[in-house]
């Protein structure tokens, strides 16, 4: 209004206003004069003798007045434009910038409201998905037993660690005071897990050979847990047993070798650090005597290379069979049982996140393990892992 003039009343028609703002143009003027004609027609009575002529005269007068108003308006527009040009020479630039900012803010608000409306419409259009029915009748051992007996489980996977062999007389690794790591401290280890490090083994193989004697198959019988795994196989329910244990007690129950994935190796085979195969009977003889064995093939060419059972040390790759069967087994898993493991060693520990959403997971352990913080759970879910972070 400051740049284009104030609102002016049309002559002869109080309350009818015409804006002098140039953007309205002449079309607005015609619309504004229409009430003037209607008012003239209303004042003229049809009973007058010269009704038609009077009406025509009034209409002609209205058209003439309209032409006069158009001429006046044109002059007002011209004057307003000149006035606007003068303002632009002074503080008009600042005013124009303010108007542009105000217009931009209004546009942003408009787009925001539009987006919110569209999202609201989409949410209204998507039907609500009911929560899935619970898989278990109850989240406890009776619920797991009922689920197995229902016949819905045909591909059970068992993940186990050293805890399932403790009742056989084999100590686990990490329990303070009784664990194998604590019992090996007499060998002056730099840290407990050094017994499974290649550099330390090359420098001092005695601690590993002492541990191997303690764990060598045949010294301890399978436990109830090992026989339970065999029972699942006998019932046709076991997809696979993934074990961290190197004691081979799963095999001692009669469970077929193809049903076992020894993720960290075992005593079934042996080789030297350069990869030459060694006789397992000779290895056992050296383990029983507590003497480190050297590869005869390497000695023949003047190289003294230590031999060890095919147990995976830190820094070594897991068997190819571990990755291959993990990729093929877990997509069909319908029940995961995790027993006797701290789930601290990867990549084995990460297997608990491989079953699909909705697959029950049972933890049989002395302590709760494998849980994620809310932040880690959210990040892991973004990369598509199945039941990530779901509590046991």
N, C-alpha and C positions, 0 to 999 in steps of 0.2 A: 504494500500500500504506500510506503514512503517513496518508492521509486516511480510508481505508476499512477499516483493520484488517489484520492479517497473515493468512496462509493457515493455517487450522485443520484438524486431522485429524478425520475423522468418528469418533465413538465406536464402538468394536468392530470397526473396519476400518482398521488401520494402513496408511498409504500412500495412502489415498483422500482427496483434499483438496477442500475446497469453498471457493471464494472468497467473502469477505463483501462484495465490491464490488457496489454496488447494480445496476450495469448488467446483471449476469447474470440477475437475477430468479429466480422459483421454478422455472422450467423446468430450470435448471441443477441445482437441488436434487434433483429427481426423477431426473435422469441420474446424479447422484452416489450415490443410494441403491440403484440397480440392482445394482451389484456386491455389495451387502450381501445381497440376496435370493439371488443366485447362489451366494454362499459358504455360506449356510444350506442350500440345496438340495444342495450338494456334500457337506456333512457328514452329511446324513441318508441312510442306506442304504435301498434299496428292499426289503431282506429283513426289515426290522423289522415286527413285527405291526401296529403302528399307523402304518405308513408314511404312508398318505394323510392320516390325521388329524394326524400329526406335521408333515407337510409343510404342511398348511393352517394348523396352529398357528404354525409358523415364519414362514409368509408373513404371517399376521395380526400376529405379533410384529414382523415387519419393517415392515409398514405402520404399526403403532403407533409404532415407533421413528422412522419417516420423518416421522409427524405431529409427534412431539416435536422432531425436528431442524428441521422447518419453523418450529415455534414459536420455538425457540432462535434460528434464523437470522433470523427476523423481528425478534426483539429485538436481535440483533447489527446488523442493517441500520439499525434505528431509532437505536441507539447510535452507529453509524458516521456517520449523517447528522447527528446532533447534534454529534458531534465535529468533522465537516467544517465545520459552521456556525460553531463556535467558532474553528476555524483561519482561516476566511475573515475573521473579525473582526480577526485579527492580521496574520500575514504571508501570509495566503491570497491577497490581491490580487496580491502580487508573484509568488507561485508560479503563480497562474493565468495571468499575463502570460507567464511563462517557458514554461508548457505550450503556450500559444497560438503563441508564436514557434517552439517546437520542432515543433509540428504543421504550421505553415506551411512550415517548411524541409523537412519530410518530404514534404509535398504537392508542393512544387516539384521535389524529387528524383524523385518518382514520375512527374510529368508529363514531366520531361526524359527519363527512361528510356523512357517510352511513345513519345515523339516519335522518339527515336533508333531504337527498334524498328520503328516504322512506316516511317521513311525507309529502314532496312535492307531491309525487306520489299519496298518499292517498287523499290529498286535491283536486288534479286534477281529481281523480276518482269519488269523491262525487259530484253529481249534485247540483247546487245552488238551495236552497229552496226559492221560492219567498215569500215576506212578506205577511202575511194574510191580506185579505181585511178588511177595517175598519168596525166595527160592527155598529157604529152610523153614520148617515148622517152628523152630526155636533156635536162637543163636548159641547153641551149646552142644556138648557131645551127644545127648539124645537126638537133637535135631540133625546132626551129621549122620548118626547111625540110621535114622529114619530115611534120610535122603539117599543113603547107599542102598538100603533095603527096598526103596521104591522102584529101583530099576532105572532111575534117571542118570546114574553114573556108570559110564562105560569106559571112560578115559581118565582114570585117576593118576595124577603125578605126585610122587613123593620126593621131597627135598630133605636130605638129612645131613647131620654133622656129627662131630665127635661125641656129643651128648648122649646119643643112643647106644654108644659102646661102653659107657662108664660102668654100667651094671655088669659088664663082662669082665671087669677088672682092669680095663684100659683107661687111664686118666685122660681127661680132656686137656686142652692146651692152656686155657686162660684162667681157670679157677685158682685164686690165690692160695698158696700153700701146698696144694695137691696137684696142680696142673703140670703138664710136661715141661712148659717153659720154666717154671720155678725149679723143677727137679734138675734141669740142665745147667743151672747157674754154677755148679761146681766146676764146669768147664771154662769158667771165666768168659762167658759170652759178652760181647759189647752191648748187646740188647737181645731179648728173648728170641725174636724171629730170625736172628742171624744164622741159626741152625739150618734155615732153608734159603740161604743166600749163596750164590755160586762163588763169589769172591772169597767168602769166609770158608766155604767147603774146600776150595783149592788150597788154602793156607792151613786149614786144620779140619780134616775130615772126621776126626774122632767123635765129636759130639753127634754128628748125624748117624754114624754107625752105631753108637750107643742107643739112640732113639729108634733106629731101624730094628735093633734086637728086641726092644720092648714091644714094637708094633708088628713084628713079623707074623704072617698068618700061621695058624696052627697052634699058637700058644693060648688062645682065648676062644671060648665057644660063642656062638651067636646069641643075642638076647631075644626077649619077647618081641621087641620092636622089629628086629630083623625078620623074625618068623611071621609077624603081621604083614610085612611087605610081601613075603613069599605067599601068604594066604590070599592077598589081593590078586596076585598073578594066577593062583590056582582057580580062583573064581572068575577069571577072565575080565577083571576090572582094572588091572594095572597097565597104564600106558607106558610109564618109564619110571625108574628110580634114578634120580640125579643125586650123587653122593659126593661129599667133600672128603670122606674118609679114605685112608690108604690102608686100612686093616683087612679089607676084602671079606668082611664078615657077611655082607649081603650075598656074596657068591657062596659062602660056606653053608648057607641054608638050602642050596640047590636051585636058587634063582638063576635062570639062564643068563649067560653073559650078555646077550643082545638086549636084555631088559635093564641093564645097568650102564650108567654113564659115570665113570670115575673121573670127575672133573679135575681132580688134582693128582691123578695117576694112582698106581698101586705097585705091588711087588710082582705082578704077573710076568713082566719083562724087565730087561735091564740093558744098559748101553754105557759106553764111555762118553766123556764130555765132548769128544769129536764125532760122536754118532755111530761108532761101531757097536754092533750087537754083542752082548755077552751072555754066557750061560748062567741062568738063574740059580742053578744048583751050586755053582761055584761062588756066586754072589752070596748065597745063604751061608755057605761054609765060612766065608770071610766075616760075615756079620756075626755069626755065632762065636767066632774067635775074637771079635772086636778088632780085626785087622783090615786096613784099607786095601782094596783090590785095585790093581792097575791093569789096563788093557794090554793083552799079550800082542795083539796086532800092532799097536803103537810102539810097544817095547822093541819089537823086531826091527823097527826102523830108527831106534834110538830116542824115542819120545815116551816119557812116562806120564800117561794120562789116567786119571782116576776114573773108576767105574762106580755107578750108582744105580739103584733101581729106578724105573721110569716114574718117579715122583716129581711133580711139577714144583720147581723152586720159584721164588720171587724173581720176576723179570723174564721167565720163560713163558712161551705160548701154551695155552691150554690145548688139549687134543682137538683135532679138527672135528672129531665126532661130537664133541660138546656143542659147538656152534651149529652143526648140521641138524642134530636131533632137537636142539632147543627151538630152532626155527620151524621144524615140522610138527613137533609134539604139542607145544603150548596153544596154538590156535584151536585145537580140538579138546583141550583140557576142560573137564566139567567139575573137577574137585581137586584142589591143591592142598596137600598135607605137608607142613613144614615142621621138622622135629629135631631138637638137639643141636641147634646152630646159633651162633651169635650174629650171623649175617653181617660180618664186618669185612669179609674178603670178597672183592669183586674180580671178575664179572659174575661169579656164582650168585652173590647176594641179590643182584639185579633181576634174577629170574622171577622173583615173587611178583613183579609188576607185569609179567608177560601174559597171564590169562586175560581173557576178554572180560568186559564189564558184566557183573552179575554172577560170575563164577565164585562159589564159596571158597574161602581159604581158612584152613585150620592150623593154628600154631600150638604145638605141644612143646613147651619149653619152661625153663626155670624162671625166665624173665621175659618181659615184652620186648620184642625187637622188630625191626623193619618198618617202624612208623616214620612218617614224614611230617615235618613242620607244615603249617598251612601255606607258608610262602613257597616251600619246595614242592608241595602238592600241586599248587596252582601252576607253577612253571613246568612241572613234568607233564601235566595234563595237556599243555599247549602243544607238546610234541607227539601227542597221540597214543601214549601208553594207556593200556586198558584200565584196570581197576586201581589206578595209582592212588596211594595214600589211604585206601580203604582199610580200616582196622581189622585185625584178625578176630 
